[in-house]
Amino acid sequence: MLIAEEILKKAEKIKILLTDVDGVLTDGRIIYDSEGKELKFFHVRDGHGIKMLVSNGIEVGIITGRNSTIVNKRAEELGIKYVIQNAHDKGKIIEEFLRDKGVNAEEICYIGDDIVDLPVFMRVGLKITVPDAPLEVQKYADYITLNYAGRGAVREVCEIILRAKGLWDKILTKYLFV
């Protein structure tokens, strides 16, 4: 994985990864079953990437404009510390988050996929989007993932952060020499 030095320098500072859900952790489709229950498809590698971050001391959080019990369940499974749903003003949410958590903006990476995520982009250190995001979002992103939303984009970001912090080889060794 070849990543620009500028991105690696920003990723090395990251203490918290925040992400949107629909269009980032999922492919953006909202699916209802015949009883009206919402279904979401999450990629297992994205989940493993999040678990690797968490187990290496990097906190993870979700900021989403929707409200879903499925998001709470998935967050609990993965050890995601912060879950903020019904976030209709993401700019205000990130300002409160920065103040309440006492972290600097450059210590936060945010993955978003639509214009509602731009207020967060304007306030964090590392801004990432997915390949099918609108051009207005891509324009402000530091990095556009090679993988698509719900198809490994989050895992890709997790690996970048872990590589930048010099943790990736340690993680690989755990799996190679069992």
JOPERA-V446683 format. One record per pair of residues at least 12 apart in sequence whose ideal C-beta (glycine too) atoms are under 6 Angstrom apart, sorted by the first residue. I is the first residue (numbers start at 1). J is the second residue. D is the distance in Angstrom with one decimal. If there is no record, write none. Layout:
BEGIN
I/J/D  I/J/D
END
This chain:
BEGIN
3/160/5.7  7/143/5.2  8/164/4.5  10/125/5.7  10/126/4.4  11/160/5.2  11/161/4.9  11/164/3.6  12/164/4.2  12/165/5.8  13/106/5.2  13/107/5.7  14/109/4.6  14/161/5.2  15/107/4.2  16/59/4.7  16/108/5.0  17/60/5.0  17/109/4.9  18/61/4.7  18/63/5.6  18/110/4.7  19/111/4.3  20/64/5.8  20/112/4.8  20/117/5.8  21/62/5.9  21/64/4.3  21/71/5.6  23/113/3.6  23/149/5.1  24/111/5.0  24/113/5.3  24/149/5.2  25/42/6.0  25/154/6.0  26/40/5.0  26/41/5.9  26/150/4.5  27/149/5.4  27/150/3.5  28/149/5.9  38/68/5.9  40/70/5.0  42/74/5.8  43/150/5.7  43/151/5.9  43/152/5.8  45/152/5.1  45/155/4.3  46/154/3.9  46/155/4.9  47/78/5.4  49/154/5.8  49/155/3.6  49/158/3.2  50/78/4.7  51/78/5.8  52/171/5.9  53/158/5.2  54/79/4.3  56/167/5.3  59/81/4.9  60/80/4.8  61/82/3.0  62/75/6.0  62/83/4.9  63/84/4.8  63/87/4.9  63/90/5.9  63/93/5.8  64/85/5.5  65/87/5.5  65/88/5.7  67/85/4.5  67/86/5.0  90/119/5.1  90/120/5.0  91/119/3.0  94/120/4.7  94/123/5.0  105/123/5.6  105/124/5.5  105/125/5.5  106/125/3.4  108/124/4.4  108/125/5.8  109/126/4.0  110/124/4.6  111/128/4.7  111/157/5.8  113/129/5.8  113/130/5.2  113/133/4.7  113/149/6.0  115/136/5.7  121/140/4.9  126/142/5.6  127/141/5.0  127/142/4.9  128/141/6.0  128/143/4.9  128/157/5.6  129/141/4.2  129/144/5.6  130/145/5.4  130/148/5.9  130/149/4.5  130/153/5.0  131/144/5.9  131/148/5.9
END
